[in-house]
Amino acid sequence: EAKMSSHYPGSGPLTLRTHLGDRANTHGIITGDISSSLVHLDICGPKGVSQGFKPLVREGAFQFSELSIMTYLQAKAHGKQLVLLPAIVLGRFQHGFIACRADDDIHPVDLAGCRVGIRSYTVTTVTWARAILQMQYDVDIDEVTWVAHEDSHVAEFQDPPNVERIDLAGRTLEQFLVDGLIDALQFWGPVQGK
């Protein structure tokens, strides 16, 4: 501590523009209950944590930020100057995040040739889902049409040919599923099945 303090004589703590989701394991940082005399985190940015990823990688809007692993890897591949701190703030199994309509009899092995609604092709949960479908269910993921309504956080990334970009036009992906415009949907939280 003495070494760091002498590095910033008389200037007080280093302030970093910070974007961080409010979760059980980060709440104390957000509220200030957990703090440091050396570093002050100026919590800012959008409430939805993933909404801060684009401003971070495209504009450098934050000096310290939560970031999904897929966005980080793509950003590094495209030469973005980011440093990864291996602090996991959210981890979960991704198996329960794809759903179909209750009146459909679609199983994971049936998804080749189907249309699956997603937020963006490069979302970490979607990447995990593709790997699970391919490795555990032998689905040819190139035969799935991924129906996305957002682009990648990293502007330089180009979607593969089997991604169809749509305009939700005031609707939700859930409504697209109910209306039969897609066969399945990648949810952001576990699906409660019957």
Accessible surface in RSA format (square Angstrom, percent):
REM  Atomic radii and reference values for relative SASA: ProtOr
REM  Chains: A
REM  Algorithm: Lee & Richards
REM  Probe-radius: 1.40
REM  Slices: 20
REM RES _ NUM      All-atoms   Total-Side   Main-Chain    Non-polar    All polar
REM                ABS   REL    ABS   REL    ABS   REL    ABS   REL    ABS   REL
RES GLU A   1   144.42  82.9  99.70  75.4  44.72 106.5  31.16  60.3 113.26  92.5
RES ALA A   2    85.28  78.4  69.00 106.5  16.27  37.0  76.75 108.1   8.53  22.6
RES LYS A   3   178.30  87.0 168.13 103.2  10.17  24.2 117.14 105.4  61.16  65.1
RES MET A   4    79.81  41.3  78.92  52.2   0.89   2.1  52.15  44.3  27.66  36.6
RES SER A   5    55.17  46.6  44.24  59.0  10.92  25.2  37.61  80.1  17.55  24.6
RES SER A   6    80.32  67.9  57.01  76.1  23.31  53.7  48.98 104.3  31.34  43.9
RES HIS A   7   123.40  67.4 101.59  70.6  21.81  55.8  63.27  65.2  60.13  70.0
RES TYR A   8    76.61  35.8  68.51  39.0   8.10  21.1  47.75  35.9  28.86  35.6
RES PRO A   9   106.02  77.3  84.24  76.8  21.77  79.1  89.33  73.8  16.68 103.7
RES GLY A  10    92.59 114.2   0.00   N/A  92.59 114.2  45.11 123.8  47.48 106.3
RES SER A  11    77.71  65.7  42.43  56.6  35.28  81.3  50.86 108.3  26.85  37.6
RES GLY A  12    45.01  55.5   0.00   N/A  45.01  55.5  32.58  89.4  12.43  27.8
RES PRO A  13    63.70  46.4  51.21  46.7  12.50  45.4  52.60  43.4  11.10  69.0
RES LEU A  14    67.06  37.3  61.29  43.8   5.77  14.5  66.66  46.8   0.40   1.1
RES THR A  15    70.98  50.5  56.34  57.1  14.64  34.9  38.12  51.2  32.86  49.7
RES LEU A  16    36.52  20.3  36.52  26.1   0.00   0.0  36.52  25.6   0.00   0.0
RES ARG A  17   109.74  46.1 109.54  55.8   0.20   0.5  47.44  64.8  62.30  37.8
RES THR A  18     0.02   0.0   0.02   0.0   0.00   0.0   0.02   0.0   0.00   0.0
RES HIS A  19     3.32   1.8   3.32   2.3   0.00   0.0   1.86   1.9   1.46   1.7
RES LEU A  20    22.11  12.3  10.77   7.7  11.34  28.5  10.83   7.6  11.28  30.4
RES GLY A  21     6.42   7.9   0.00   N/A   6.42   7.9   6.42  17.6   0.00   0.0
RES ASP A  22    87.40  61.2  53.51  53.3  33.89  80.1  26.12  61.5  61.28  61.1
RES ARG A  23    57.85  24.3  48.28  24.6   9.57  22.8  35.78  48.9  22.06  13.4
RES ALA A  24   109.38 100.6  69.28 106.9  40.10  91.2  78.80 111.0  30.58  81.0
RES ASN A  25    91.37  63.0  57.61  55.7  33.76  81.3  47.19 113.6  44.17  42.7
RES THR A  26     3.95   2.8   3.31   3.4   0.63   1.5   3.95   5.3   0.00   0.0
RES HIS A  27    87.92  48.1  87.92  61.1   0.00   0.0  62.76  64.7  25.16  29.3
RES GLY A  28    15.39  19.0   0.00   N/A  15.39  19.0   8.86  24.3   6.53  14.6
RES ILE A  29    55.94  31.8  48.47  36.1   7.47  18.0  48.47  34.9   7.47  20.3
RES ILE A  30    46.61  26.5  27.80  20.7  18.81  45.3  27.80  20.0  18.81  51.0
RES THR A  31    70.02  49.8  32.45  32.9  37.57  89.5  41.15  55.3  28.87  43.6
RES GLY A  32    43.10  53.1   0.00   N/A  43.10  53.1  26.54  72.8  16.56  37.1
RES ASP A  33   120.95  84.7  85.57  85.2  35.38  83.7  27.01  63.6  93.94  93.7
RES ILE A  34   111.48  63.4 103.00  76.7   8.48  20.4 106.51  76.7   4.97  13.5
RES SER A  35    98.92  83.6  58.70  78.3  40.22  92.7  36.40  77.5  62.52  87.6
RES SER A  36    55.84  47.2  35.78  47.8  20.06  46.2  34.69  73.9  21.15  29.6
RES SER A  37    82.11  69.4  54.86  73.2  27.25  62.8  56.33 119.9  25.78  36.1
RES LEU A  38    46.64  26.0  42.04  30.1   4.60  11.6  43.42  30.5   3.22   8.7
RES VAL A  39    44.02  29.0  38.67  35.0   5.35  12.9  38.67  33.6   5.35  14.5
RES HIS A  40    93.35  51.0  90.25  62.7   3.10   7.9  55.35  57.0  38.00  44.2
RES LEU A  41    43.13  24.0  30.62  21.9  12.51  31.4  30.62  21.5  12.51  33.7
RES ASP A  42    54.57  38.2  53.13  52.9   1.45   3.4   5.75  13.5  48.82  48.7
RES ILE A  43    61.18  34.8  35.83  26.7  25.35  61.1  35.83  25.8  25.35  68.8
RES CYS A  44    32.10  24.3  19.51  21.8  12.60  29.6  29.93  75.8   2.17   2.3
RES GLY A  45    44.08  54.4   0.00   N/A  44.08  54.4  13.82  37.9  30.26  67.8
RES PRO A  46    49.40  36.0  31.79  29.0  17.61  64.0  43.83  36.2   5.57  34.6
RES LYS A  47   207.32 101.1 175.09 107.4  32.23  76.7 129.03 116.1  78.29  83.4
RES GLY A  48    30.84  38.0   0.00   N/A  30.84  38.0  27.41  75.2   3.43   7.7
RES VAL A  49    28.69  18.9  24.02  21.7   4.67  11.2  24.20  21.0   4.48  12.2
RES SER A  50    31.52  26.6  29.05  38.8   2.47   5.7  11.71  24.9  19.81  27.8
RES GLN A  51   117.57  65.7 101.35  74.1  16.22  38.6  39.88  84.9  77.69  58.9
RES GLY A  52     0.00   0.0   0.00   N/A   0.00   0.0   0.00   0.0   0.00   0.0
RES PHE A  53    11.39   5.7  11.39   7.1   0.00   0.0  11.39   6.9   0.00   0.0
RES LYS A  54    59.48  29.0  59.34  36.4   0.14   0.3  32.77  29.5  26.71  28.4
RES PRO A  55    30.98  22.6  30.78  28.1   0.20   0.7  30.86  25.5   0.12   0.8
RES LEU A  56    14.71   8.2  11.61   8.3   3.11   7.8  11.61   8.2   3.11   8.4
RES VAL A  57     8.69   5.7   0.00   0.0   8.69  20.9   1.41   1.2   7.29  19.8
RES ARG A  58    92.17  38.7  58.62  29.9  33.55  79.9  25.99  35.5  66.17  40.1
RES GLU A  59   132.70  76.2  95.60  72.3  37.10  88.3  47.02  90.9  85.68  70.0
RES GLY A  60    55.45  68.4   0.00   N/A  55.45  68.4  27.48  75.4  27.97  62.6
RES ALA A  61    26.83  24.7  13.19  20.4  13.63  31.0  23.35  32.9   3.48   9.2
RES PHE A  62    14.55   7.3   4.91   3.0   9.63  25.1   5.39   3.3   9.15  26.2
RES GLN A  63   120.54  67.4  83.15  60.8  37.40  89.0  35.65  75.9  84.89  64.4
RES PHE A  64    69.18  34.6  64.91  40.2   4.27  11.1  69.18  41.9   0.00   0.0
RES SER A  65    28.04  23.7   0.19   0.3  27.85  64.2   0.99   2.1  27.04  37.9
RES GLU A  66    21.77  12.5  11.83   8.9   9.95  23.7  14.79  28.6   6.99   5.7
RES LEU A  67    35.21  19.6  12.01   8.6  23.20  58.3  12.21   8.6  23.00  61.9
RES SER A  68    28.09  23.7  16.83  22.5  11.26  25.9  26.15  55.7   1.94   2.7
RES ILE A  69    77.89  44.3  71.97  53.6   5.92  14.3  73.57  53.0   4.32  11.7
RES MET A  70    39.40  20.4  39.40  26.1   0.00   0.0  27.36  23.3  12.04  16.0
RES THR A  71     3.29   2.3   3.03   3.1   0.26   0.6   0.26   0.3   3.03   4.6
RES TYR A  72    28.14  13.1  28.14  16.0   0.00   0.0  11.26   8.5  16.88  20.8
RES LEU A  73    93.43  52.0  87.93  62.9   5.50  13.8  88.44  62.1   4.99  13.4
RES GLN A  74    19.66  11.0  16.95  12.4   2.71   6.5  15.79  33.6   3.88   2.9
RES ALA A  75     0.00   0.0   0.00   0.0   0.00   0.0   0.00   0.0   0.00   0.0
RES LYS A  76    88.79  43.3  72.98  44.8  15.81  37.6  42.23  38.0  46.56  49.6
RES ALA A  77    84.89  78.1  41.59  64.2  43.30  98.5  54.67  77.0  30.22  80.1
RES HIS A  78    77.34  42.3  51.81  36.0  25.53  65.3  37.09  38.2  40.25  46.8
RES GLY A  79    51.83  63.9   0.00   N/A  51.83  63.9  35.31  96.9  16.52  37.0
RES LYS A  80    44.99  21.9  40.88  25.1   4.10   9.8  20.18  18.2  24.81  26.4
RES GLN A  81   167.38  93.6 136.48  99.7  30.91  73.6  65.27 138.9 102.11  77.4
RES LEU A  82    33.79  18.8  28.29  20.2   5.50  13.8  30.50  21.4   3.29   8.8
RES VAL A  83   133.89  88.1 105.50  95.5  28.39  68.4 108.11  93.9  25.78  69.9
RES LEU A  84    83.18  46.3  64.58  46.2  18.61  46.8  66.17  46.5  17.01  45.8
RES LEU A  85   105.99  59.0  95.06  68.0  10.93  27.5  95.06  66.8  10.93  29.4
RES PRO A  86   128.28  93.5  96.73  88.2  31.56 114.7 104.36  86.2  23.92 148.7
RES ALA A  87    76.94  70.7  52.69  81.3  24.25  55.2  60.06  84.6  16.88  44.7
RES ILE A  88   146.83  83.6 117.36  87.4  29.47  71.0 121.86  87.8  24.97  67.8
RES VAL A  89    35.50  23.4  29.62  26.8   5.88  14.2  30.44  26.5   5.06  13.7
RES LEU A  90    95.43  53.1  69.11  49.4  26.32  66.2  73.43  51.6  22.00  59.2
RES GLY A  91    59.89  73.9   0.00   N/A  59.89  73.9  29.08  79.8  30.81  69.0
RES ARG A  92    96.87  40.7  61.98  31.6  34.89  83.1  41.57  56.8  55.30  33.5
RES PHE A  93   177.27  88.7 164.73 102.0  12.54  32.6 167.49 101.5   9.78  28.0
RES GLN A  94    20.19  11.3  14.44  10.6   5.75  13.7   2.56   5.4  17.63  13.4
RES HIS A  95    97.31  53.2  70.35  48.9  26.96  69.0  65.30  67.3  32.01  37.2
RES GLY A  96    36.69  45.3   0.00   N/A  36.69  45.3  31.29  85.9   5.40  12.1
RES PHE A  97     3.91   2.0   3.78   2.3   0.14   0.4   3.78   2.3   0.14   0.4
RES ILE A  98    48.59  27.7  26.57  19.8  22.02  53.1  26.57  19.1  22.02  59.8
RES ALA A  99    15.80  14.5   8.43  13.0   7.37  16.8  15.80  22.3   0.00   0.0
RES CYS A 100    39.78  30.1  20.55  22.9  19.23  45.2   2.53   6.4  37.25  40.2
RES ARG A 101    75.01  31.5  68.98  35.2   6.03  14.4  21.76  29.7  53.25  32.3
RES ALA A 102    99.05  91.1  53.62  82.8  45.43 103.3  65.83  92.7  33.22  88.0
RES ASP A 103   107.80  75.5  68.04  67.7  39.76  94.0  51.44 121.1  56.36  56.2
RES ASP A 104    55.33  38.8  39.26  39.1  16.07  38.0   6.54  15.4  48.80  48.7
RES ASP A 105   121.27  84.9  97.92  97.5  23.35  55.2  40.01  94.2  81.25  81.0
RES ILE A 106    43.45  24.7  27.32  20.4  16.12  38.9  27.32  19.7  16.12  43.8
RES HIS A 107    98.47  53.8  96.90  67.4   1.57   4.0  66.44  68.5  32.03  37.3
RES PRO A 108    50.13  36.5  48.31  44.0   1.82   6.6  49.49  40.9   0.64   4.0
RES VAL A 109    89.87  59.1  70.27  63.6  19.61  47.2  70.50  61.3  19.37  52.5
RES ASP A 110    64.13  44.9  50.40  50.2  13.73  32.5  23.08  54.3  41.05  40.9
RES LEU A 111     4.85   2.7   4.85   3.5   0.00   0.0   4.85   3.4   0.00   0.0
RES ALA A 112    45.11  41.5  27.58  42.6  17.54  39.9  28.19  39.7  16.92  44.8
RES GLY A 113    65.83  81.2   0.00   N/A  65.83  81.2  32.57  89.4  33.26  74.5
RES CYS A 114    19.85  15.0  19.15  21.4   0.70   1.6   0.59   1.5  19.26  20.8
RES ARG A 115    75.15  31.6  75.15  38.3   0.00   0.0  41.28  56.4  33.87  20.5
RES VAL A 116     0.00   0.0   0.00   0.0   0.00   0.0   0.00   0.0   0.00   0.0
RES GLY A 117     0.00   0.0   0.00   N/A   0.00   0.0   0.00   0.0   0.00   0.0
RES ILE A 118     0.00   0.0   0.00   0.0   0.00   0.0   0.00   0.0   0.00   0.0
RES ARG A 119    38.69  16.2  38.69  19.7   0.00   0.0  14.69  20.1  24.00  14.5
RES SER A 120     3.33   2.8   3.33   4.4   0.00   0.0   2.97   6.3   0.36   0.5
RES TYR A 121    29.36  13.7  28.78  16.4   0.58   1.5   9.17   6.9  20.19  24.9
RES THR A 122     7.50   5.3   5.49   5.6   2.01   4.8   3.38   4.5   4.11   6.2
RES VAL A 123    17.00  11.2  12.97  11.7   4.03   9.7  17.00  14.8   0.00   0.0
RES THR A 124    24.48  17.4  23.44  23.8   1.04   2.5  23.44  31.5   1.04   1.6
RES THR A 125    10.01   7.1   9.85  10.0   0.16   0.4   0.19   0.3   9.82  14.8
RES VAL A 126     0.00   0.0   0.00   0.0   0.00   0.0   0.00   0.0   0.00   0.0
RES THR A 127    31.21  22.2  30.27  30.7   0.95   2.3  30.23  40.6   0.98   1.5
RES TRP A 128   132.24  53.1 130.74  63.3   1.50   3.5 117.51  62.7  14.72  23.9
RES ALA A 129     3.15   2.9   1.28   2.0   1.87   4.3   3.13   4.4   0.01   0.0
RES ARG A 130    23.56   9.9  23.56  12.0   0.00   0.0   3.11   4.3  20.45  12.4
RES ALA A 131    40.35  37.1  36.25  55.9   4.10   9.3  39.74  56.0   0.62   1.6
RES ILE A 132    21.03  12.0  19.08  14.2   1.96   4.7  20.99  15.1   0.04   0.1
RES LEU A 133     5.61   3.1   5.61   4.0   0.00   0.0   5.61   3.9   0.00   0.0
RES GLN A 134    86.02  48.1  79.88  58.4   6.13  14.6  12.69  27.0  73.33  55.6
RES MET A 135   154.41  80.0 121.07  80.1  33.33  79.4 103.01  87.6  51.40  68.1
RES GLN A 136   111.17  62.2  76.86  56.2  34.30  81.7  32.07  68.3  79.10  60.0
RES TYR A 137    82.08  38.3  72.67  41.3   9.41  24.5  39.76  29.9  42.32  52.2
RES ASP A 138   133.54  93.5 112.38 111.9  21.16  50.0  32.86  77.3 100.68 100.4
RES VAL A 139     5.65   3.7   0.32   0.3   5.33  12.8   3.80   3.3   1.85   5.0
RES ASP A 140    74.51  52.2  64.65  64.3   9.86  23.3  32.36  76.2  42.15  42.0
RES ILE A 141    25.98  14.8  25.27  18.8   0.71   1.7  25.27  18.2   0.71   1.9
RES ASP A 142   103.21  72.3  91.03  90.6  12.18  28.8  23.68  55.7  79.53  79.3
RES GLU A 143   101.18  58.1  90.91  68.8  10.27  24.5  21.66  41.9  79.51  64.9
RES VAL A 144     0.09   0.1   0.00   0.0   0.09   0.2   0.00   0.0   0.09   0.2
RES THR A 145    42.71  30.4  42.71  43.3   0.00   0.0  10.73  14.4  31.98  48.4
RES TRP A 146     0.40   0.2   0.40   0.2   0.00   0.0   0.00   0.0   0.40   0.6
RES VAL A 147     0.00   0.0   0.00   0.0   0.00   0.0   0.00   0.0   0.00   0.0
RES ALA A 148     0.13   0.1   0.13   0.2   0.00   0.0   0.13   0.2   0.00   0.0
RES HIS A 149    48.70  26.6  28.58  19.9  20.12  51.5  16.48  17.0  32.22  37.5
RES GLU A 150    60.27  34.6  54.66  41.4   5.61  13.4  21.68  41.9  38.59  31.5
RES ASP A 151    47.62  33.4  44.16  44.0   3.46   8.2  17.98  42.3  29.63  29.6
RES SER A 152     4.58   3.9   2.19   2.9   2.39   5.5   2.19   4.7   2.39   3.3
RES HIS A 153    14.82   8.1  14.06   9.8   0.76   1.9   7.95   8.2   6.87   8.0
RES VAL A 154     0.59   0.4   0.00   0.0   0.59   1.4   0.02   0.0   0.57   1.5
RES ALA A 155    57.37  52.7  36.71  56.6  20.66  47.0  39.53  55.7  17.84  47.2
RES GLU A 156    78.66  45.2  60.62  45.9  18.04  43.0  44.16  85.4  34.51  28.2
RES PHE A 157    54.31  27.2  41.55  25.7  12.76  33.2  42.55  25.8  11.76  33.7
RES GLN A 158   143.47  80.2 127.79  93.4  15.68  37.3  55.29 117.7  88.17  66.9
RES ASP A 159    42.92  30.1  17.59  17.5  25.33  59.9  12.23  28.8  30.69  30.6
RES PRO A 160    37.96  27.7  28.77  26.2   9.20  33.4  35.61  29.4   2.36  14.7
RES PRO A 161   143.14 104.3 104.55  95.3  38.59 140.3 118.17  97.6  24.97 155.2
RES ASN A 162    29.58  20.4  20.21  19.5   9.37  22.6  24.49  58.9   5.10   4.9
RES VAL A 163    20.50  13.5   0.56   0.5  19.94  48.1   1.37   1.2  19.14  51.9
RES GLU A 164    65.20  37.4  59.48  45.0   5.72  13.6  33.97  65.7  31.22  25.5
RES ARG A 165   118.19  49.6  90.35  46.1  27.84  66.3  46.04  62.9  72.15  43.7
RES ILE A 166    27.78  15.8  15.46  11.5  12.32  29.7  22.80  16.4   4.98  13.5
RES ASP A 167   115.59  81.0  96.80  96.3  18.79  44.4  41.77  98.3  73.82  73.6
RES LEU A 168    34.12  19.0  31.41  22.5   2.71   6.8  31.41  22.1   2.71   7.3
RES ALA A 169    75.16  69.1  40.71  62.8  34.45  78.4  54.92  77.3  20.24  53.6
RES GLY A 170    87.05 107.4   0.00   N/A  87.05 107.4  43.60 119.6  43.45  97.3
RES ARG A 171    98.32  41.3  86.17  43.9  12.15  28.9  40.55  55.4  57.77  35.0
RES THR A 172    71.77  51.0  70.06  71.0   1.71   4.1  64.81  87.0   6.96  10.5
RES LEU A 173     8.66   4.8   6.38   4.6   2.28   5.7   6.38   4.5   2.28   6.1
RES GLU A 174    75.05  43.1  74.65  56.5   0.39   0.9  39.69  76.8  35.35  28.9
RES GLN A 175    72.30  40.4  70.16  51.3   2.14   5.1  17.73  37.7  54.58  41.4
RES PHE A 176    11.72   5.9  11.72   7.3   0.00   0.0  11.72   7.1   0.00   0.0
RES LEU A 177    13.02   7.3  13.02   9.3   0.00   0.0  13.02   9.1   0.00   0.0
RES VAL A 178    92.49  60.9  85.15  77.1   7.35  17.7  86.04  74.8   6.45  17.5
RES ASP A 179    73.80  51.7  42.72  42.5  31.08  73.5  20.69  48.7  53.11  53.0
RES GLY A 180    48.95  60.4   0.00   N/A  48.95  60.4  19.27  52.9  29.68  66.5
RES LEU A 181    77.35  43.1  69.55  49.8   7.80  19.6  73.81  51.8   3.54   9.5
RES ILE A 182     3.72   2.1   0.00   0.0   3.72   9.0   1.12   0.8   2.61   7.1
RES ASP A 183    45.34  31.8  44.10  43.9   1.25   3.0   1.80   4.2  43.55  43.4
RES ALA A 184     1.12   1.0   1.12   1.7   0.00   0.0   1.12   1.6   0.00   0.0
RES LEU A 185     2.96   1.7   2.96   2.1   0.00   0.0   2.96   2.1   0.00   0.0
RES GLN A 186     0.46   0.3   0.03   0.0   0.43   1.0   0.00   0.0   0.46   0.3
RES PHE A 187    50.46  25.2  49.47  30.6   0.99   2.6  50.46  30.6   0.00   0.0
RES TRP A 188    99.25  39.8  90.35  43.7   8.90  20.9  68.03  36.3  31.22  50.6
RES GLY A 189    28.99  35.7   0.00   N/A  28.99  35.7  22.17  60.8   6.82  15.3
RES PRO A 190    89.57  65.3  74.99  68.4  14.58  53.0  74.99  61.9  14.58  90.6
RES VAL A 191    57.13  37.6  33.45  30.3  23.68  57.1  37.77  32.8  19.36  52.5
RES GLN A 192   159.72  89.3 132.97  97.2  26.75  63.7  63.72 135.6  95.99  72.8
RES GLY A 193    70.53  87.0   0.00   N/A  70.53  87.0  34.66  95.1  35.87  80.3
RES LYS A 194   243.54 118.8 163.24 100.2  80.30 191.2 145.04 130.5  98.50 104.9
END  Absolute sums over single chains surface
CHAIN  1 A    11637.8       8609.8       3028.0       6845.5       4792.4
END  Absolute sums over all chains
TOTAL         11637.8       8609.8       3028.0       6845.5       4792.4
